[in-house]
Amino acid sequence: MNDTSGRRDFLKLGMAGLATAGVLATVDAQKAAAQAASDSLLRTVLDRGKLIVGTGSTNAPWHFENDAGELVGMDITMGRILAKGLFDDPTKVEFVMQDPAQRIPNVTTNKVDITIQFMTMTAQRSQLINFTRPYYVEGVALLTLPTAENKTFDKLLAGGSATRISILQNVDAESSVHYALPQAQVLQIDTQANVLQALESKRADAAAVDLSTVRWLASRNPDKYFDAGKSWYSMLYGAALRQGDLDWLTFVNQTFTIAMFGHESALYDAAFKDYFGQEPPARHPGFPVI
Protein backbone atom coordinates (compact mmCIF):
# COMPACT_ATOMS: atom_id res chain seq x y z
CA MET A 1 0.00 0.00 0.00
CA ASN A 2 1.44 3.38 -0.96
CA ASP A 3 1.17 6.52 1.20
CA THR A 4 -1.66 7.97 -0.89
CA SER A 5 -3.93 4.93 -0.69
CA GLY A 6 -3.10 4.52 3.00
CA ARG A 7 -4.16 8.08 3.73
CA ARG A 8 -7.33 7.59 1.68
CA ASP A 9 -8.28 4.53 3.73
CA PHE A 10 -7.49 6.38 6.93
CA LEU A 11 -9.77 9.26 5.93
CA LYS A 12 -12.54 6.80 5.07
CA LEU A 13 -12.27 5.32 8.53
CA GLY A 14 -12.33 8.79 10.03
CA MET A 15 -15.49 9.74 8.14
CA ALA A 16 -17.08 6.46 9.17
CA GLY A 17 -16.31 7.33 12.77
CA LEU A 18 -17.96 10.71 12.41
CA ALA A 19 -21.02 9.13 10.83
CA THR A 20 -21.25 6.65 13.69
CA ALA A 21 -21.01 9.51 16.17
CA GLY A 22 -23.94 11.18 14.44
CA VAL A 23 -26.04 8.03 14.75
CA LEU A 24 -25.15 7.63 18.42
CA ALA A 25 -26.17 11.24 19.07
CA THR A 26 -29.71 10.32 18.06
CA VAL A 27 -30.02 7.43 20.51
CA ASP A 28 -33.27 7.67 22.47
CA ALA A 29 -32.73 9.57 25.73
CA GLN A 30 -34.59 6.94 27.74
CA LYS A 31 -32.16 4.25 26.60
CA ALA A 32 -29.21 6.52 27.34
CA ALA A 33 -30.49 6.97 30.90
CA ALA A 34 -30.63 3.23 31.46
CA GLN A 35 -27.08 3.33 32.78
CA ALA A 36 -28.02 5.84 35.50
CA ALA A 37 -28.92 4.68 39.00
CA SER A 38 -32.61 3.88 39.36
CA ASP A 39 -33.09 6.71 41.86
CA SER A 40 -31.09 9.30 39.91
CA LEU A 41 -32.73 12.57 38.99
CA LEU A 42 -31.37 12.04 35.49
CA ARG A 43 -33.96 9.30 34.96
CA THR A 44 -36.71 11.37 36.58
CA VAL A 45 -36.09 14.39 34.37
CA LEU A 46 -35.95 12.32 31.18
CA ASP A 47 -39.17 10.50 32.08
CA ARG A 48 -40.88 13.82 32.86
CA GLY A 49 -39.90 15.28 29.50
CA LYS A 50 -38.78 18.65 30.77
CA LEU A 51 -36.21 20.24 33.06
CA ILE A 52 -37.22 22.40 36.06
CA VAL A 53 -34.77 25.20 36.84
CA GLY A 54 -34.89 27.55 39.80
CA THR A 55 -33.73 31.07 38.91
CA GLY A 56 -34.58 34.77 39.14
CA SER A 57 -35.96 37.45 36.83
CA THR A 58 -34.65 40.82 38.00
CA ASN A 59 -30.86 40.82 37.63
CA ALA A 60 -29.38 41.60 34.22
CA PRO A 61 -27.34 40.19 32.61
CA TRP A 62 -28.03 36.94 34.48
CA HIS A 63 -31.82 36.58 34.55
CA PHE A 64 -34.27 39.28 33.46
CA GLU A 65 -37.15 40.01 31.12
CA ASN A 66 -36.35 41.62 27.78
CA ASP A 67 -38.51 44.20 26.02
CA ALA A 68 -40.74 41.42 24.68
CA GLY A 69 -41.35 40.07 28.19
CA GLU A 70 -39.21 36.98 27.58
CA LEU A 71 -37.00 35.58 30.31
CA VAL A 72 -33.39 35.85 29.15
CA GLY A 73 -29.87 36.12 30.55
CA MET A 74 -26.76 34.02 31.03
CA ASP A 75 -28.35 31.86 33.74
CA ILE A 76 -31.32 31.26 31.48
CA THR A 77 -29.01 30.22 28.65
CA MET A 78 -27.28 27.69 30.91
CA GLY A 79 -30.70 26.18 31.65
CA ARG A 80 -31.45 25.93 27.94
CA ILE A 81 -28.03 24.36 27.31
CA LEU A 82 -28.87 21.66 29.85
CA ALA A 83 -32.31 21.09 28.29
CA LYS A 84 -30.68 20.68 24.89
CA GLY A 85 -28.30 18.14 26.34
CA LEU A 86 -31.20 16.20 27.85
CA PHE A 87 -33.75 16.36 25.04
CA ASP A 88 -31.92 17.91 22.06
CA ASP A 89 -34.41 20.78 22.55
CA PRO A 90 -33.46 23.95 24.48
CA THR A 91 -37.12 24.86 24.98
CA LYS A 92 -37.96 21.84 27.14
CA VAL A 93 -37.34 23.68 30.39
CA GLU A 94 -39.58 25.28 33.00
CA PHE A 95 -38.11 28.21 34.93
CA VAL A 96 -39.32 28.63 38.51
CA MET A 97 -38.89 32.14 39.87
CA GLN A 98 -37.38 32.10 43.35
CA ASP A 99 -35.91 34.50 45.87
CA PRO A 100 -32.14 34.21 46.28
CA ALA A 101 -32.78 32.90 49.80
CA GLN A 102 -34.57 29.90 48.26
CA ARG A 103 -31.73 28.84 45.98
CA ILE A 104 -30.57 26.06 48.30
CA PRO A 105 -33.88 25.09 50.01
CA ASN A 106 -35.70 24.61 46.69
CA VAL A 107 -32.98 22.22 45.54
CA THR A 108 -32.81 20.21 48.75
CA THR A 109 -36.63 19.88 48.97
CA ASN A 110 -37.01 18.74 45.32
CA LYS A 111 -38.97 21.80 44.20
CA VAL A 112 -36.51 22.28 41.35
CA ASP A 113 -34.06 19.97 39.57
CA ILE A 114 -31.29 22.54 39.63
CA THR A 115 -30.72 26.15 40.67
CA ILE A 116 -28.98 28.37 38.12
CA GLN A 117 -29.03 31.83 39.70
CA PHE A 118 -25.62 33.60 39.77
CA MET A 119 -24.70 31.62 42.87
CA THR A 120 -21.20 32.08 44.28
CA MET A 121 -19.50 28.81 45.14
CA THR A 122 -18.30 28.60 48.75
CA ALA A 123 -17.08 25.81 51.00
CA GLN A 124 -19.92 26.51 53.42
CA ARG A 125 -22.61 26.17 50.75
CA SER A 126 -20.91 23.03 49.46
CA GLN A 127 -21.76 21.36 52.75
CA LEU A 128 -25.45 21.67 51.83
CA ILE A 129 -25.54 21.12 48.06
CA ASN A 130 -23.35 19.98 45.18
CA PHE A 131 -22.03 22.67 42.88
CA THR A 132 -21.52 22.04 39.19
CA ARG A 133 -18.33 23.07 37.49
CA PRO A 134 -18.12 26.91 37.28
CA TYR A 135 -19.71 28.50 34.24
CA TYR A 136 -18.45 32.05 34.93
CA VAL A 137 -15.71 33.68 36.98
CA GLU A 138 -17.15 36.82 38.58
CA GLY A 139 -15.06 39.60 40.09
CA VAL A 140 -15.02 43.22 41.21
CA ALA A 141 -14.44 45.78 38.45
CA LEU A 142 -14.54 49.52 37.92
CA LEU A 143 -17.16 51.39 35.92
CA THR A 144 -16.33 54.94 34.86
CA LEU A 145 -17.70 57.64 32.55
CA PRO A 146 -16.50 57.63 28.91
CA THR A 147 -16.03 61.41 29.00
CA ALA A 148 -14.00 61.47 32.24
CA GLU A 149 -10.32 62.39 32.12
CA ASN A 150 -9.50 59.63 34.61
CA LYS A 151 -11.63 56.88 33.10
CA THR A 152 -8.91 54.19 33.00
CA PHE A 153 -7.58 52.21 35.94
CA ASP A 154 -4.09 53.68 35.56
CA LYS A 155 -5.47 57.21 35.87
CA LEU A 156 -7.59 56.27 38.88
CA LEU A 157 -4.56 54.69 40.56
CA ALA A 158 -2.42 57.73 39.80
CA GLY A 159 -5.05 59.93 41.41
CA GLY A 160 -4.17 58.50 44.81
CA SER A 161 -6.24 59.85 47.70
CA ALA A 162 -8.13 62.21 45.37
CA THR A 163 -9.81 59.24 43.64
CA ARG A 164 -13.32 58.53 44.90
CA ILE A 165 -14.89 55.08 44.50
CA SER A 166 -18.55 54.31 45.16
CA ILE A 167 -19.42 50.78 46.30
CA LEU A 168 -22.36 48.97 47.86
CA GLN A 169 -22.13 49.18 51.65
CA ASN A 170 -20.80 45.96 53.20
CA VAL A 171 -18.21 44.82 55.74
CA ASP A 172 -15.59 44.18 53.06
CA ALA A 173 -16.13 47.37 51.05
CA GLU A 174 -13.04 49.25 52.27
CA SER A 175 -10.65 46.32 51.92
CA SER A 176 -12.09 45.36 48.53
CA VAL A 177 -11.48 48.80 47.01
CA HIS A 178 -8.10 49.27 48.67
CA TYR A 179 -6.89 45.95 47.27
CA ALA A 180 -6.75 47.62 43.86
CA LEU A 181 -6.64 51.30 44.82
CA PRO A 182 -4.81 51.54 48.17
CA GLN A 183 -5.19 55.29 48.62
CA ALA A 184 -8.66 55.87 47.19
CA GLN A 185 -11.58 57.34 49.11
CA VAL A 186 -14.31 54.74 49.59
CA LEU A 187 -17.92 55.92 49.41
CA GLN A 188 -20.14 53.20 50.86
CA ILE A 189 -23.68 53.59 49.52
CA ASP A 190 -26.95 51.89 50.45
CA THR A 191 -28.14 50.49 47.09
CA GLN A 192 -26.59 49.44 43.81
CA ALA A 193 -28.71 52.01 41.97
CA ASN A 194 -27.30 54.75 44.17
CA VAL A 195 -23.77 53.42 43.64
CA LEU A 196 -24.25 54.07 39.91
CA GLN A 197 -25.99 57.38 40.56
CA ALA A 198 -22.96 58.60 42.49
CA LEU A 199 -20.85 57.90 39.40
CA GLU A 200 -23.31 59.53 37.02
CA SER A 201 -23.55 62.66 39.18
CA LYS A 202 -19.72 62.73 39.40
CA ARG A 203 -19.66 62.42 43.19
CA ALA A 204 -17.53 59.35 42.49
CA ASP A 205 -14.83 58.86 39.87
CA ALA A 206 -15.66 55.19 39.51
CA ALA A 207 -18.17 52.63 40.75
CA ALA A 208 -16.87 49.29 42.05
CA VAL A 209 -19.42 46.68 40.97
CA ASP A 210 -19.49 43.15 39.60
CA LEU A 211 -17.39 42.53 36.50
CA SER A 212 -20.45 41.14 34.71
CA THR A 213 -22.35 44.37 35.48
CA VAL A 214 -19.49 46.48 34.12
CA ARG A 215 -19.35 44.49 30.90
CA TRP A 216 -23.13 44.49 30.50
CA LEU A 217 -23.54 48.24 31.02
CA ALA A 218 -20.44 49.29 29.07
CA SER A 219 -21.36 47.14 26.07
CA ARG A 220 -25.02 48.19 26.03
CA ASN A 221 -24.45 51.88 26.83
CA PRO A 222 -20.98 52.86 25.53
CA ASP A 223 -21.95 56.55 25.47
CA LYS A 224 -22.81 56.41 29.18
CA TYR A 225 -20.43 53.90 30.80
CA PHE A 226 -16.82 52.78 30.34
CA ASP A 227 -14.95 49.70 31.52
CA ALA A 228 -11.86 51.02 33.34
CA GLY A 229 -10.00 47.81 32.52
CA LYS A 230 -9.35 46.34 35.94
CA SER A 231 -10.91 43.39 37.73
CA TRP A 232 -9.96 41.41 40.82
CA TYR A 233 -11.27 39.17 43.63
CA SER A 234 -12.37 36.14 41.60
CA MET A 235 -15.61 34.39 42.57
CA LEU A 236 -16.91 31.24 40.88
CA TYR A 237 -20.53 30.96 39.74
CA GLY A 238 -21.90 27.41 39.66
CA ALA A 239 -25.30 25.75 39.53
CA ALA A 240 -26.65 23.95 42.62
CA LEU A 241 -27.79 20.31 42.76
CA ARG A 242 -28.94 18.00 45.51
CA GLN A 243 -26.21 15.95 47.13
CA GLY A 244 -25.96 12.18 46.74
CA ASP A 245 -26.72 11.90 43.01
CA LEU A 246 -23.44 11.35 41.16
CA ASP A 247 -25.11 10.46 37.85
CA TRP A 248 -27.03 13.75 37.71
CA LEU A 249 -24.03 15.82 38.77
CA THR A 250 -21.77 14.13 36.23
CA PHE A 251 -24.27 14.60 33.41
CA VAL A 252 -24.72 18.32 34.14
CA ASN A 253 -20.97 18.87 34.43
CA GLN A 254 -20.30 17.12 31.14
CA THR A 255 -23.05 19.08 29.38
CA PHE A 256 -21.68 22.39 30.65
CA THR A 257 -18.11 21.41 29.70
CA ILE A 258 -19.13 20.49 26.15
CA ALA A 259 -21.02 23.79 25.80
CA MET A 260 -18.11 25.89 27.04
CA PHE A 261 -15.12 24.04 25.60
CA GLY A 262 -16.37 21.47 23.10
CA HIS A 263 -18.14 21.23 19.78
CA GLU A 264 -21.60 22.39 20.93
CA SER A 265 -20.71 25.91 22.03
CA ALA A 266 -23.13 27.95 19.90
CA LEU A 267 -25.59 28.77 22.70
CA TYR A 268 -22.92 29.63 25.25
CA ASP A 269 -20.90 31.74 22.80
CA ALA A 270 -23.90 33.74 21.61
CA ALA A 271 -24.97 34.47 25.19
CA PHE A 272 -21.46 35.41 26.30
CA LYS A 273 -21.19 37.92 23.48
CA ASP A 274 -24.70 39.27 23.96
CA TYR A 275 -24.60 39.72 27.74
CA PHE A 276 -20.93 40.58 28.29
CA GLY A 277 -20.06 42.22 24.99
CA GLN A 278 -17.10 39.91 24.40
CA GLU A 279 -16.13 37.02 22.18
CA PRO A 280 -15.30 33.89 24.19
CA PRO A 281 -11.66 32.78 23.94
CA ALA A 282 -10.93 30.58 20.94
CA ARG A 283 -10.83 26.83 21.58
CA HIS A 284 -7.80 25.15 20.09
CA PRO A 285 -7.79 21.39 19.49
CA GLY A 286 -4.89 19.61 21.10
CA PHE A 287 -3.74 19.94 24.68
CA PRO A 288 -6.80 20.36 26.94
CA VAL A 289 -7.13 23.65 28.80
CA ILE A 290 -10.49 23.00 30.44
N, C-alpha and C positions, 0 to 999 in steps of 0.2 A: 504493500500500500504506500503510495507516495504522500507527501505532505499535504497536497491539495485535497485529495480524496479523504485523507484522514480528518482534515479540518471540516470538510463537508459533512462527514458522518457525525462528527462531534456537534456541529451546529444543529443537525437533525435531532440528535438526542436532547439538546438543550431546548429546542422548540417543543419537543414532545413533553419535556418536563413542565414547561410553562402551560401547555394545554391541559396537562393533568392537574396542575394547580388550579386552573380555572374551573375544572369540573368539581374538584374538592371544595371550592369556595361556595358551590351551590348546594352542598349537602344539607339536608333538612336539619333545622336547628334542634328539633327534638332528638334526633339521632345523635347529634353532636353532644348534647347534654347528658347522654346516657352514661358517660364516663364520670360525671359529677356525683358526689355523694347524694344519697336519696333525700337527705334533709337540707341540701344546699339551696340557697336562694336563687342560684343560677337556674335550677330546674323550675322553681316556682315562677320566676319571671318569664321564662320561655313558655310555660304552660298558660300563663295569664295572657300573654300576647302583647303586653306593653310594660314599659318601665315606669316606675313611680319615683320622681326626684323631688326632694325637699330643697327649696331655694327661696330667694327673695324677689322683690320687684321694684325696689326704690334706690338702687345704688349703681349708677353708671360708672364704669363700663362693664360691670359684672352681671347685673340682672336689673332690667328696667323695661318700661314700655316705650316703644318708638312712637312716631307720630301717627302711625296707623293703629295704635293700640295693641301691637303684637309684643309678646314677651321676648326680649333679645338680650344679648350680652355674652361675655366670655363664659360665664358659668352655664348659661343656657346652651351654648354651643357644645360644651363638654358633655352635657346630658344627651344632646342629639348624636354626638359621636358614639356614645355608649349604646344608644338605641340602634344605631346603624350596625354596630358590631354584633348586637344580639339578633336583629331581625332583617338586616340589610335595608332598613327603612328608618331614617332619622326622625320621622314624624311619630313613631310609635312610642311616645313618651308623654306622661302626664306630670305636669309641674304643680307641686303643692306649695302654696305660699306659706311661709313660716317666719316667725320672729327669730332673730339671731339666737335668742336664749333657748329656742327649741331645736337647734341644729343637732345636738347630741341626743336629747330625750326622744325625738321623733324617730331616730335611727334605732335606738335601743329598745323601743316599744313597738317596733314593726309598722309604724305609721307610714314610713317611706322606705324604699329599697336602698337609697343612698342620699346623702346630703352633699350638694355641690353649691356652696354659698360662701365664697371667698374666706375660707376658714384657715386660719394660721395653725400650722402644725406645731404642737408643743408636747413635751414629754408627759406633762400632767394630763392633757386630753387623751394621749395615747394609752393611758391606763383605763379609759372608759370605752374607747372605740378603736377600730383599725383605720389608719389613714392609708389612702392610695399613694402611689408615687406622686411627687409634686407635679402640678401642671403649670405653675407660674412661680417665679421668684419675685416677691414684692420687696419694697424698700422705701426709705424716706428719700424724697427728692425736693428740688427747689423750683418753684414756679415764680417767674418774674414777668415784667411788662416788656413787650417788644420795643417800646419807645424809650425805655429807661437807659441811661448811660451805663449803669452798673448791672446789666441784665445777665451777664455770664458769671459763673462761679468764681473765676479768677478775680473779677472786679469786686465781687462781694467779699471775698477773702481779703483782698487788699484794703478794703474799707475799714477793716479792724473793728474797733468799738463803735464806729459811726454806723455800721450796718445793722439794720433792724429786721428781725425775722419774726413773722407771725406763725403761730402753731397752736393746735388744739390743746387746751389745758389738760395736763396729766402729770403724774408724778415723775415721768422720765423726760418731760419736755426740755428742760434746761440741758441735761446731759446729752440728749439726742442732738440738739442744735450745735452744742459746743464740740461734739465729736468732729464735725466738719468745719465749723466756724468758731474757733475757740474764744474769740474776743467779741462776738456779735451780741447785740442786745436781743433778748428773747421776750417777745410779747405773747403771753399765754392768753388765749381767747376762748370764749365759752362754746362756740359752735363752729363747725367747719365752714358754714356760709359766711360767718363773720371773719374767719381767718382769711378767706378770699376777699372779702370786702375791705379789710385792712390793706391788702395789696392794691386793690383797685383805687382806693382813695389816697394811696401813697403814704399812708401812715407806716407801712412796712415796705422794705425794699424787696422782700421775697417772702413767699409763703412756703413753709415746710409741710408737705402733704405726701400722700402715698405716690410712689413712682407711677403706678397705673393711672392715677388721677391727673398727674402732670402730663403724661403722654396723651391721655384722652382729651383734655382741655386744649393743650397746645396744638394738637393735630386738627381738632374740630374748629378752633377759634384762633388761628395764627395771628390775626390782627389785634387780638385782645390778650393773649397769654404767650409766654415763651418758656421753653425748657432750658434752665440755666446750665444743664450739662453735668450735673453731679448727683449721684445716688449712693446710699450707704445703708447699713443695718438690714441685711438680708433676712427675709421671712418667707417661709415656704407655704404655699397654698396647696392643700390637698383635699380630696373628697373623703367623706366619713362613711364607714361601713360598720355593721355589727361585728363584734368579735366572734371568733370560733367558727368561721366559715372560710376556710382556705381556698376552696374552689371559686367562690364568688370574688374574693379579693384578688386572686391570681388572674381571673378573667378580666376584671376591670383594669388591673395594672397593665396587662398585655394589650388591651384595646387602646388605652391611653398612650402607651409607648409606640404602638404602630402609627397612631394618629400624629404624634409629635415628631417621630424620628424615622418612620418607615414609609411604605409606598402608598398609604391611604391618608395623606396629610392635607387634602384639599380643604376640608372643613376647618381644621385648626388654623391653617395658613391664612385663609380668608378672614377669619375672625380676628386673628392677631393683627393683621394689617388694618382692618376696619376699626377695631376698638383701641389700638395702641399706636396707630399711624406708622407702623414699622413692618418691614419685610422680615420674616423669620430667618435665622441663619441658614445658609445652604447646607443640605445634607450631602456628604460625600461618601460614596461606597468605599468600603475598605475597612480600616481599623475602626471599631465601634467607639463612639464618643458619648453614648447614652448613659 
